[in-house]
Amino acid sequence: MSASSYLFGESTGELQRLARQAALVEPETEELFRRAGITAGMHVLDIGSGAGDVALLMGRLVRPGGSVLGIERSADSVALATQRVAAAANVPVRFEMGDLNTYEPSAAYDAVVGRFVLPYLADPPGVLRRLASHVRPGGIIALMEFDVTRIESVPEAPLFRTVATWIRQAFEGSGIDPALGSRLGAVFRDAGLPWPHMSSFQKASGGPDGFYWLFAETVRTLLPQIERLGLASAEQVDIDSLADRLRDEAIATRLTAFSPRWVGAWVSVSVPGGPSAGA
Ligand SMILES: C[S@@+](CC[C@H](N)C(=O)[O-])C[C@H]1O[C@@H](n2cnc3c(N)ncnc32)[C@H](O)[C@@H]1O
């Protein structure tokens, strides 16, 4: 698989995982975009929309008067995201199919935003540079990305460590940078942008109600890569019992499980943009 491929599948299960993960990080995502300056009346481009969670959040932030266009490569994702917008009612959001590796916006935007998408692109700085040229002067680029190399438990425990290793190695073995989030500043600089403002966070949980599903469902979607790379067999992973076994281990060892590190970065763009703003 090349670095330009989206590592995860586009099954219903994967779209459900995206929406569940989106709910977990929604408060910090909203805070990032507010701090970046996203506000009512803006015209925003959301890249790699998936199930549409970022675009829906954006839609609430930019109304009244603003608009959001989500670009997404998967037809199934575009269909689901479009349905969710219709169900939400009164959010100025629409989606278009497009491949970000070549996508050229046809208008200028007040902001380009995205979450958990750059690592899957063939040339993240190149895409960022191209999209930045369609942001009006004074506009915003704001992104949130992940670093799965920071998944850990305290204290360490065998199953949790194994799961964290599968996840990291599945990304690495597929040619996808598992730690791009922690390198976002350098990616912005490579795109010719200023060093961004940055923030980061991890979620922590433990006990009977911990978010073990986050790790187990990530492994579920990575299972084809885990098997293909010879990291483990489906029998060894035993995916349907994985969340329960992680919970049992966590309770027995009283461990705290830490999510990936999630990193936000944002800049105000000073280069000349394209034509006047509009989505
Ligand atoms: C991990 S999901 C994130 C979805 C959403 N941004 C969120 O945070 O919930 C990454 C999304 O990027 C999309 N994607 C990956 N490569 C792409 C490309 N070259 N062009 C357009 N979309 C792409 C995938 O199809 C997937 O929906």
The ligand as a Tripos MOL2 file, in Angstrom:
@<TRIPOS>MOLECULE
LIG
   27    29     1     0     0
SMALL
NO_CHARGES

@<TRIPOS>ATOM
      1 C1         -9.2990    9.2130    9.7610 C.3       1 LIG1
      2 S1        -10.4830    9.8080    8.6260 S.3       1 LIG1
      3 C2        -10.8700   11.3890    9.3850 C.3       1 LIG1
      4 C3        -12.2420   11.8850    9.0590 C.3       1 LIG1
      5 C4        -12.6310   13.2240    9.6830 C.3       1 LIG1
      6 N1        -11.7440   14.2950    9.2540 N.3       1 LIG1
      7 C5        -12.6680   13.1480   11.1890 C.2       1 LIG1
      8 O1        -11.7820   13.7070   11.8450 O.co2     1 LIG1
      9 O2        -13.5850   12.5110   11.7170 O.co2     1 LIG1
     10 C6         -9.5620   10.2810    7.1920 C.3       1 LIG1
     11 C7        -10.4250   10.5900    5.9980 C.3       1 LIG1
     12 O3         -9.6080   11.1610    4.9700 O.3       1 LIG1
     13 C8        -10.0390   10.6240    3.7340 C.3       1 LIG1
     14 N2         -8.9280   10.6890    2.7760 N.ar      1 LIG1
     15 C9         -7.7480   10.0270    2.8420 C.ar      1 LIG1
     16 N3         -6.9880   10.3180    1.7760 N.ar      1 LIG1
     17 C10        -7.7070   11.1940    1.0170 C.ar      1 LIG1
     18 C11        -7.4690   11.8510   -0.2250 C.ar      1 LIG1
     19 N4         -6.3420   11.6620   -0.9100 N.pl3     1 LIG1
     20 N5         -8.4230   12.6790   -0.7070 N.ar      1 LIG1
     21 C12        -9.5940   12.8800   -0.0350 C.ar      1 LIG1
     22 N6         -9.8750   12.2660    1.1350 N.ar      1 LIG1
     23 C13        -8.9510   11.4300    1.6530 C.ar      1 LIG1
     24 C14       -10.4510    9.1980    4.0460 C.3       1 LIG1
     25 O4        -11.3060    8.6670    3.0440 O.3       1 LIG1
     26 C15       -11.1150    9.3790    5.3990 C.3       1 LIG1
     27 O5        -12.4830    9.6290    5.2630 O.3       1 LIG1
@<TRIPOS>BOND
     1     1     2 1
     2     2     3 1
     3     2    10 1
     4     3     4 1
     5     4     5 1
     6     5     6 1
     7     5     7 1
     8     7     8 2
     9     7     9 1
    10    10    11 1
    11    11    12 1
    12    11    26 1
    13    12    13 1
    14    13    14 1
    15    13    24 1
    16    14    15 ar
    17    14    23 ar
    18    15    16 ar
    19    16    17 ar
    20    17    18 ar
    21    17    23 ar
    22    18    19 1
    23    18    20 ar
    24    20    21 ar
    25    21    22 ar
    26    22    23 ar
    27    24    25 1
    28    24    26 1
    29    26    27 1
@<TRIPOS>SUBSTRUCTURE
     1 LIG1         1 GROUP 0 **** ****
